[in-house]
Amino acid sequence: MEFFKELWMFLKVRKKFWLMPILIIMVLFGGLIVLSKGSAVAPFIYTVF
């Protein structure tokens, strides 16, 4: 949790709020990859892409 706190402080101090959508999309795609590894959701994910 400390990492996210420091990341938020960095974004707030440096006024780098434009990075937030990029980070959110990267986290979502990372979660999608983790879910697709050997799960029942995998066939549905592959049909989307």
CHARMM-style PDB file with segment names, atoms N, HN, CA, C and O in Angstrom:
ATOM      1  N   MET     1       0.816  -1.182   0.000  1.00  0.00      PROA
ATOM      2  CA  MET     1       0.000   0.000   0.000  1.00  0.00      PROA
ATOM      3  C   MET     1       0.869   1.259   0.000  1.00  0.00      PROA
ATOM      4  O   MET     1       0.456   2.311  -0.488  1.00  0.00      PROA
ATOM      5  N   GLU     2       2.055   1.138   0.544  1.00  0.00      PROA
ATOM      6  HN  GLU     2       2.391   0.283   0.940  1.00  0.00      PROA
ATOM      7  CA  GLU     2       2.980   2.269   0.596  1.00  0.00      PROA
ATOM      8  C   GLU     2       3.352   2.745  -0.811  1.00  0.00      PROA
ATOM      9  O   GLU     2       3.515   3.942  -1.046  1.00  0.00      PROA
ATOM     10  N   PHE     3       3.483   1.804  -1.733  1.00  0.00      PROA
ATOM     11  HN  PHE     3       3.350   0.831  -1.541  1.00  0.00      PROA
ATOM     12  CA  PHE     3       3.829   2.152  -3.115  1.00  0.00      PROA
ATOM     13  C   PHE     3       2.767   3.060  -3.731  1.00  0.00      PROA
ATOM     14  O   PHE     3       3.098   4.058  -4.372  1.00  0.00      PROA
ATOM     15  N   PHE     4       1.510   2.720  -3.540  1.00  0.00      PROA
ATOM     16  HN  PHE     4       1.242   1.910  -3.019  1.00  0.00      PROA
ATOM     17  CA  PHE     4       0.423   3.515  -4.107  1.00  0.00      PROA
ATOM     18  C   PHE     4       0.356   4.896  -3.464  1.00  0.00      PROA
ATOM     19  O   PHE     4       0.038   5.886  -4.123  1.00  0.00      PROA
ATOM     20  N   LYS     5       0.658   4.947  -2.181  1.00  0.00      PROA
ATOM     21  HN  LYS     5       0.917   4.143  -1.646  1.00  0.00      PROA
ATOM     22  CA  LYS     5       0.666   6.228  -1.486  1.00  0.00      PROA
ATOM     23  C   LYS     5       1.769   7.132  -2.043  1.00  0.00      PROA
ATOM     24  O   LYS     5       1.541   8.317  -2.290  1.00  0.00      PROA
ATOM     25  N   GLU     6       2.958   6.570  -2.237  1.00  0.00      PROA
ATOM     26  HN  GLU     6       3.142   5.608  -2.037  1.00  0.00      PROA
ATOM     27  CA  GLU     6       4.061   7.346  -2.803  1.00  0.00      PROA
ATOM     28  C   GLU     6       3.786   7.736  -4.249  1.00  0.00      PROA
ATOM     29  O   GLU     6       4.122   8.845  -4.665  1.00  0.00      PROA
ATOM     30  N   LEU     7       3.179   6.838  -5.016  1.00  0.00      PROA
ATOM     31  HN  LEU     7       2.907   5.938  -4.677  1.00  0.00      PROA
ATOM     32  CA  LEU     7       2.833   7.147  -6.400  1.00  0.00      PROA
ATOM     33  C   LEU     7       1.837   8.303  -6.455  1.00  0.00      PROA
ATOM     34  O   LEU     7       1.990   9.214  -7.268  1.00  0.00      PROA
ATOM     35  N   TRP     8       0.827   8.272  -5.601  1.00  0.00      PROA
ATOM     36  HN  TRP     8       0.702   7.532  -4.940  1.00  0.00      PROA
ATOM     37  CA  TRP     8      -0.154   9.353  -5.575  1.00  0.00      PROA
ATOM     38  C   TRP     8       0.502  10.676  -5.183  1.00  0.00      PROA
ATOM     39  O   TRP     8       0.193  11.715  -5.766  1.00  0.00      PROA
ATOM     40  N   MET     9       1.410  10.648  -4.196  1.00  0.00      PROA
ATOM     41  HN  MET     9       1.661   9.804  -3.721  1.00  0.00      PROA
ATOM     42  CA  MET     9       2.104  11.875  -3.793  1.00  0.00      PROA
ATOM     43  C   MET     9       2.963  12.412  -4.938  1.00  0.00      PROA
ATOM     44  O   MET     9       3.019  13.621  -5.161  1.00  0.00      PROA
ATOM     45  N   PHE    10       3.624  11.520  -5.656  1.00  0.00      PROA
ATOM     46  HN  PHE    10       3.578  10.537  -5.475  1.00  0.00      PROA
ATOM     47  CA  PHE    10       4.426  11.938  -6.812  1.00  0.00      PROA
ATOM     48  C   PHE    10       3.555  12.610  -7.864  1.00  0.00      PROA
ATOM     49  O   PHE    10       3.898  13.678  -8.371  1.00  0.00      PROA
ATOM     50  N   LEU    11       2.431  11.986  -8.190  1.00  0.00      PROA
ATOM     51  HN  LEU    11       2.152  11.118  -7.778  1.00  0.00      PROA
ATOM     52  CA  LEU    11       1.538  12.539  -9.203  1.00  0.00      PROA
ATOM     53  C   LEU    11       0.969  13.887  -8.760  1.00  0.00      PROA
ATOM     54  O   LEU    11       0.808  14.797  -9.573  1.00  0.00      PROA
ATOM     55  N   LYS    12       0.667  14.007  -7.473  1.00  0.00      PROA
ATOM     56  HN  LYS    12       0.798  13.268  -6.812  1.00  0.00      PROA
ATOM     57  CA  LYS    12       0.078  15.237  -6.958  1.00  0.00      PROA
ATOM     58  C   LYS    12       1.106  16.375  -6.934  1.00  0.00      PROA
ATOM     59  O   LYS    12       0.795  17.500  -7.328  1.00  0.00      PROA
ATOM     60  N   VAL    13       2.318  16.085  -6.478  1.00  0.00      PROA
ATOM     61  HN  VAL    13       2.570  15.172  -6.158  1.00  0.00      PROA
ATOM     62  CA  VAL    13       3.344  17.124  -6.358  1.00  0.00      PROA
ATOM     63  C   VAL    13       3.848  17.564  -7.729  1.00  0.00      PROA
ATOM     64  O   VAL    13       4.022  18.756  -7.981  1.00  0.00      PROA
ATOM     65  N   ARG    14       4.077  16.604  -8.604  1.00  0.00      PROA
ATOM     66  HN  ARG    14       3.935  15.635  -8.400  1.00  0.00      PROA
ATOM     67  CA  ARG    14       4.634  16.917  -9.924  1.00  0.00      PROA
ATOM     68  C   ARG    14       3.584  17.289 -10.966  1.00  0.00      PROA
ATOM     69  O   ARG    14       3.922  17.586 -12.112  1.00  0.00      PROA
ATOM     70  N   LYS    15       2.308  17.273 -10.571  1.00  0.00      PROA
ATOM     71  HN  LYS    15       2.033  17.032  -9.640  1.00  0.00      PROA
ATOM     72  CA  LYS    15       1.204  17.606 -11.482  1.00  0.00      PROA
ATOM     73  C   LYS    15       1.203  16.707 -12.720  1.00  0.00      PROA
ATOM     74  O   LYS    15       1.051  17.180 -13.846  1.00  0.00      PROA
ATOM     75  N   LYS    16       1.372  15.427 -12.496  1.00  0.00      PROA
ATOM     76  HN  LYS    16       1.496  15.042 -11.582  1.00  0.00      PROA
ATOM     77  CA  LYS    16       1.403  14.435 -13.583  1.00  0.00      PROA
ATOM     78  C   LYS    16       0.121  13.626 -13.629  1.00  0.00      PROA
ATOM     79  O   LYS    16       0.156  12.402 -13.759  1.00  0.00      PROA
ATOM     80  N   PHE    17      -1.012  14.309 -13.523  1.00  0.00      PROA
ATOM     81  HN  PHE    17      -1.041  15.303 -13.417  1.00  0.00      PROA
ATOM     82  CA  PHE    17      -2.295  13.604 -13.505  1.00  0.00      PROA
ATOM     83  C   PHE    17      -2.612  12.948 -14.842  1.00  0.00      PROA
ATOM     84  O   PHE    17      -3.470  12.067 -14.897  1.00  0.00      PROA
ATOM     85  N   TRP    18      -1.955  13.345 -15.907  1.00  0.00      PROA
ATOM     86  HN  TRP    18      -1.258  14.061 -15.863  1.00  0.00      PROA
ATOM     87  CA  TRP    18      -2.186  12.725 -17.202  1.00  0.00      PROA
ATOM     88  C   TRP    18      -1.673  11.286 -17.231  1.00  0.00      PROA
ATOM     89  O   TRP    18      -2.019  10.531 -18.139  1.00  0.00      PROA
ATOM     90  N   LEU    19      -0.859  10.895 -16.259  1.00  0.00      PROA
ATOM     91  HN  LEU    19      -0.577  11.508 -15.521  1.00  0.00      PROA
ATOM     92  CA  LEU    19      -0.361   9.514 -16.189  1.00  0.00      PROA
ATOM     93  C   LEU    19      -1.404   8.546 -15.629  1.00  0.00      PROA
ATOM     94  O   LEU    19      -1.308   7.340 -15.855  1.00  0.00      PROA
ATOM     95  N   MET    20      -2.394   9.058 -14.904  1.00  0.00      PROA
ATOM     96  HN  MET    20      -2.472  10.038 -14.720  1.00  0.00      PROA
ATOM     97  CA  MET    20      -3.370   8.176 -14.256  1.00  0.00      PROA
ATOM     98  C   MET    20      -4.137   7.292 -15.239  1.00  0.00      PROA
ATOM     99  O   MET    20      -4.267   6.099 -14.968  1.00  0.00      PROA
ATOM    100  N   PRO    21      -4.655   7.802 -16.367  1.00  0.00      PROA
ATOM    101  CA  PRO    21      -5.353   6.894 -17.290  1.00  0.00      PROA
ATOM    102  C   PRO    21      -4.442   5.798 -17.843  1.00  0.00      PROA
ATOM    103  O   PRO    21      -4.880   4.665 -18.043  1.00  0.00      PROA
ATOM    104  N   ILE    22      -3.196   6.133 -18.085  1.00  0.00      PROA
ATOM    105  HN  ILE    22      -2.840   7.053 -17.922  1.00  0.00      PROA
ATOM    106  CA  ILE    22      -2.246   5.132 -18.590  1.00  0.00      PROA
ATOM    107  C   ILE    22      -2.022   4.053 -17.542  1.00  0.00      PROA
ATOM    108  O   ILE    22      -2.029   2.866 -17.867  1.00  0.00      PROA
ATOM    109  N   LEU    23      -1.825   4.447 -16.298  1.00  0.00      PROA
ATOM    110  HN  LEU    23      -1.820   5.412 -16.034  1.00  0.00      PROA
ATOM    111  CA  LEU    23      -1.604   3.479 -15.225  1.00  0.00      PROA
ATOM    112  C   LEU    23      -2.837   2.609 -14.989  1.00  0.00      PROA
ATOM    113  O   LEU    23      -2.715   1.408 -14.748  1.00  0.00      PROA
ATOM    114  N   ILE    24      -4.014   3.208 -15.057  1.00  0.00      PROA
ATOM    115  HN  ILE    24      -4.113   4.184 -15.253  1.00  0.00      PROA
ATOM    116  CA  ILE    24      -5.244   2.444 -14.845  1.00  0.00      PROA
ATOM    117  C   ILE    24      -5.422   1.401 -15.945  1.00  0.00      PROA
ATOM    118  O   ILE    24      -5.789   0.259 -15.666  1.00  0.00      PROA
ATOM    119  N   ILE    25      -5.166   1.786 -17.183  1.00  0.00      PROA
ATOM    120  HN  ILE    25      -4.868   2.713 -17.409  1.00  0.00      PROA
ATOM    121  CA  ILE    25      -5.294   0.837 -18.297  1.00  0.00      PROA
ATOM    122  C   ILE    25      -4.266  -0.287 -18.162  1.00  0.00      PROA
ATOM    123  O   ILE    25      -4.575  -1.447 -18.437  1.00  0.00      PROA
ATOM    124  N   MET    26      -3.051   0.052 -17.742  1.00  0.00      PROA
ATOM    125  HN  MET    26      -2.800   0.994 -17.518  1.00  0.00      PROA
ATOM    126  CA  MET    26      -2.031  -0.989 -17.551  1.00  0.00      PROA
ATOM    127  C   MET    26      -2.438  -1.971 -16.461  1.00  0.00      PROA
ATOM    128  O   MET    26      -2.226  -3.176 -16.600  1.00  0.00      PROA
ATOM    129  N   VAL    27      -3.020  -1.465 -15.380  1.00  0.00      PROA
ATOM    130  HN  VAL    27      -3.192  -0.487 -15.268  1.00  0.00      PROA
ATOM    131  CA  VAL    27      -3.475  -2.342 -14.297  1.00  0.00      PROA
ATOM    132  C   VAL    27      -4.630  -3.219 -14.769  1.00  0.00      PROA
ATOM    133  O   VAL    27      -4.679  -4.404 -14.438  1.00  0.00      PROA
ATOM    134  N   LEU    28      -5.554  -2.655 -15.534  1.00  0.00      PROA
ATOM    135  HN  LEU    28      -5.514  -1.692 -15.803  1.00  0.00      PROA
ATOM    136  CA  LEU    28      -6.681  -3.445 -16.047  1.00  0.00      PROA
ATOM    137  C   LEU    28      -6.210  -4.552 -16.984  1.00  0.00      PROA
ATOM    138  O   LEU    28      -6.680  -5.686 -16.889  1.00  0.00      PROA
ATOM    139  N   PHE    29      -5.283  -4.232 -17.890  1.00  0.00      PROA
ATOM    140  HN  PHE    29      -4.901  -3.311 -17.967  1.00  0.00      PROA
ATOM    141  CA  PHE    29      -4.764  -5.260 -18.785  1.00  0.00      PROA
ATOM    142  C   PHE    29      -3.966  -6.314 -18.025  1.00  0.00      PROA
ATOM    143  O   PHE    29      -4.008  -7.494 -18.374  1.00  0.00      PROA
ATOM    144  N   GLY    30      -3.244  -5.900 -16.991  1.00  0.00      PROA
ATOM    145  HN  GLY    30      -3.210  -4.942 -16.707  1.00  0.00      PROA
ATOM    146  CA  GLY    30      -2.532  -6.861 -16.148  1.00  0.00      PROA
ATOM    147  C   GLY    30      -3.487  -7.813 -15.460  1.00  0.00      PROA
ATOM    148  O   GLY    30      -3.243  -9.018 -15.402  1.00  0.00      PROA
ATOM    149  N   GLY    31      -4.582  -7.269 -14.934  1.00  0.00      PROA
ATOM    150  HN  GLY    31      -4.781  -6.290 -14.980  1.00  0.00      PROA
ATOM    151  CA  GLY    31      -5.595  -8.109 -14.304  1.00  0.00      PROA
ATOM    152  C   GLY    31      -6.250  -9.044 -15.296  1.00  0.00      PROA
ATOM    153  O   GLY    31      -6.569 -10.186 -14.967  1.00  0.00      PROA
ATOM    154  N   LEU    32      -6.451  -8.559 -16.510  1.00  0.00      PROA
ATOM    155  HN  LEU    32      -6.192  -7.631 -16.777  1.00  0.00      PROA
ATOM    156  CA  LEU    32      -7.039  -9.390 -17.564  1.00  0.00      PROA
ATOM    157  C   LEU    32      -6.122 -10.560 -17.894  1.00  0.00      PROA
ATOM    158  O   LEU    32      -6.589 -11.681 -18.096  1.00  0.00      PROA
ATOM    159  N   ILE    33      -4.833 -10.304 -17.948  1.00  0.00      PROA
ATOM    160  HN  ILE    33      -4.453  -9.393 -17.784  1.00  0.00      PROA
ATOM    161  CA  ILE    33      -3.866 -11.375 -18.231  1.00  0.00      PROA
ATOM    162  C   ILE    33      -3.854 -12.393 -17.104  1.00  0.00      PROA
ATOM    163  O   ILE    33      -3.807 -13.597 -17.353  1.00  0.00      PROA
ATOM    164  N   VAL    34      -3.896 -11.918 -15.870  1.00  0.00      PROA
ATOM    165  HN  VAL    34      -3.934 -10.939 -15.667  1.00  0.00      PROA
ATOM    166  CA  VAL    34      -3.906 -12.838 -14.722  1.00  0.00      PROA
ATOM    167  C   VAL    34      -5.169 -13.676 -14.736  1.00  0.00      PROA
ATOM    168  O   VAL    34      -5.114 -14.876 -14.468  1.00  0.00      PROA
ATOM    169  N   LEU    35      -6.315 -13.065 -15.045  1.00  0.00      PROA
ATOM    170  HN  LEU    35      -6.361 -12.091 -15.263  1.00  0.00      PROA
ATOM    171  CA  LEU    35      -7.565 -13.822 -15.087  1.00  0.00      PROA
ATOM    172  C   LEU    35      -7.588 -14.842 -16.219  1.00  0.00      PROA
ATOM    173  O   LEU    35      -8.193 -15.905 -16.081  1.00  0.00      PROA
ATOM    174  N   SER    36      -6.945 -14.535 -17.317  1.00  0.00      PROA
ATOM    175  HN  SER    36      -6.453 -13.671 -17.429  1.00  0.00      PROA
ATOM    176  CA  SER    36      -7.020 -15.428 -18.470  1.00  0.00      PROA
ATOM    177  C   SER    36      -6.097 -16.640 -18.343  1.00  0.00      PROA
ATOM    178  O   SER    36      -6.231 -17.584 -19.120  1.00  0.00      PROA
ATOM    179  N   LYS    37      -5.194 -16.642 -17.416  1.00  0.00      PROA
ATOM    180  HN  LYS    37      -5.086 -15.875 -16.784  1.00  0.00      PROA
ATOM    181  CA  LYS    37      -4.293 -17.788 -17.230  1.00  0.00      PROA
ATOM    182  C   LYS    37      -5.046 -18.967 -16.634  1.00  0.00      PROA
ATOM    183  O   LYS    37      -5.259 -19.034 -15.423  1.00  0.00      PROA
ATOM    184  N   GLY    38      -5.435 -19.871 -17.470  1.00  0.00      PROA
ATOM    185  HN  GLY    38      -5.261 -19.817 -18.454  1.00  0.00      PROA
ATOM    186  CA  GLY    38      -6.037 -21.123 -17.013  1.00  0.00      PROA
ATOM    187  C   GLY    38      -7.368 -20.975 -16.302  1.00  0.00      PROA
ATOM    188  O   GLY    38      -7.664 -21.762 -15.404  1.00  0.00      PROA
ATOM    189  N   SER    39      -8.155 -20.026 -16.657  1.00  0.00      PROA
ATOM    190  HN  SER    39      -7.914 -19.386 -17.387  1.00  0.00      PROA
ATOM    191  CA  SER    39      -9.446 -19.888 -15.998  1.00  0.00      PROA
ATOM    192  C   SER    39     -10.575 -20.161 -16.989  1.00  0.00      PROA
ATOM    193  O   SER    39     -10.350 -20.333 -18.187  1.00  0.00      PROA
ATOM    194  N   ALA    40     -11.763 -20.195 -16.468  1.00  0.00      PROA
ATOM    195  HN  ALA    40     -11.946 -20.055 -15.495  1.00  0.00      PROA
ATOM    196  CA  ALA    40     -12.926 -20.417 -17.325  1.00  0.00      PROA
ATOM    197  C   ALA    40     -13.278 -19.170 -18.124  1.00  0.00      PROA
ATOM    198  O   ALA    40     -14.078 -19.235 -19.058  1.00  0.00      PROA
ATOM    199  N   VAL    41     -12.692 -18.045 -17.766  1.00  0.00      PROA
ATOM    200  HN  VAL    41     -12.043 -17.992 -17.007  1.00  0.00      PROA
ATOM    201  CA  VAL    41     -12.972 -16.782 -18.451  1.00  0.00      PROA
ATOM    202  C   VAL    41     -12.146 -16.648 -19.731  1.00  0.00      PROA
ATOM    203  O   VAL    41     -12.482 -15.848 -20.603  1.00  0.00      PROA
ATOM    204  N   ALA    42     -11.076 -17.421 -19.846  1.00  0.00      PROA
ATOM    205  HN  ALA    42     -10.803 -18.071 -19.137  1.00  0.00      PROA
ATOM    206  CA  ALA    42     -10.129 -17.290 -20.956  1.00  0.00      PROA
ATOM    207  C   ALA    42     -10.787 -17.344 -22.344  1.00  0.00      PROA
ATOM    208  O   ALA    42     -10.462 -16.493 -23.172  1.00  0.00      PROA
ATOM    209  N   PRO    43     -11.677 -18.277 -22.648  1.00  0.00      PROA
ATOM    210  CA  PRO    43     -12.264 -18.285 -23.994  1.00  0.00      PROA
ATOM    211  C   PRO    43     -13.037 -17.010 -24.340  1.00  0.00      PROA
ATOM    212  O   PRO    43     -13.059 -16.585 -25.495  1.00  0.00      PROA
ATOM    213  N   PHE    44     -13.665 -16.408 -23.342  1.00  0.00      PROA
ATOM    214  HN  PHE    44     -13.648 -16.753 -22.404  1.00  0.00      PROA
ATOM    215  CA  PHE    44     -14.410 -15.179 -23.590  1.00  0.00      PROA
ATOM    216  C   PHE    44     -13.478 -13.999 -23.810  1.00  0.00      PROA
ATOM    217  O   PHE    44     -13.776 -13.109 -24.607  1.00  0.00      PROA
ATOM    218  N   ILE    45     -12.350 -13.986 -23.107  1.00  0.00      PROA
ATOM    219  HN  ILE    45     -12.107 -14.709 -22.459  1.00  0.00      PROA
ATOM    220  CA  ILE    45     -11.382 -12.902 -23.300  1.00  0.00      PROA
ATOM    221  C   ILE    45     -10.762 -12.978 -24.681  1.00  0.00      PROA
ATOM    222  O   ILE    45     -10.570 -11.947 -25.326  1.00  0.00      PROA
ATOM    223  N   TYR    46     -10.444 -14.181 -25.150  1.00  0.00      PROA
ATOM    224  HN  TYR    46     -10.600 -15.019 -24.626  1.00  0.00      PROA
ATOM    225  CA  TYR    46      -9.814 -14.326 -26.451  1.00  0.00      PROA
ATOM    226  C   TYR    46     -10.765 -13.926 -27.576  1.00  0.00      PROA
ATOM    227  O   TYR    46     -10.307 -13.458 -28.619  1.00  0.00      PROA
ATOM    228  N   THR    47     -12.051 -14.094 -27.397  1.00  0.00      PROA
ATOM    229  HN  THR    47     -12.422 -14.473 -26.550  1.00  0.00      PROA
ATOM    230  CA  THR    47     -12.978 -13.694 -28.444  1.00  0.00      PROA
ATOM    231  C   THR    47     -13.106 -12.177 -28.531  1.00  0.00      PROA
ATOM    232  O   THR    47     -13.425 -11.644 -29.593  1.00  0.00      PROA
ATOM    233  N   VAL    48     -12.862 -11.479 -27.430  1.00  0.00      PROA
ATOM    234  HN  VAL    48     -12.603 -11.911 -26.566  1.00  0.00      PROA
ATOM    235  CA  VAL    48     -12.920 -10.014 -27.441  1.00  0.00      PROA
ATOM    236  C   VAL    48     -11.772  -9.443 -28.265  1.00  0.00      PROA
ATOM    237  O   VAL    48     -11.954  -8.479 -29.009  1.00  0.00      PROA
ATOM    238  N   PHE    49     -10.598 -10.035 -28.131  1.00  0.00      PROA
ATOM    239  HN  PHE    49     -10.450 -10.818 -27.527  1.00  0.00      PROA
ATOM    240  CA  PHE    49      -9.431  -9.537 -28.845  1.00  0.00      PROA
ATOM    241  C   PHE    49      -9.193 -10.356 -30.087  1.00  0.00      PROA
ATOM    242  OT1 PHE    49      -8.248 -10.091 -30.830  1.00  0.00      PROA
TER     243      PHE     49
END
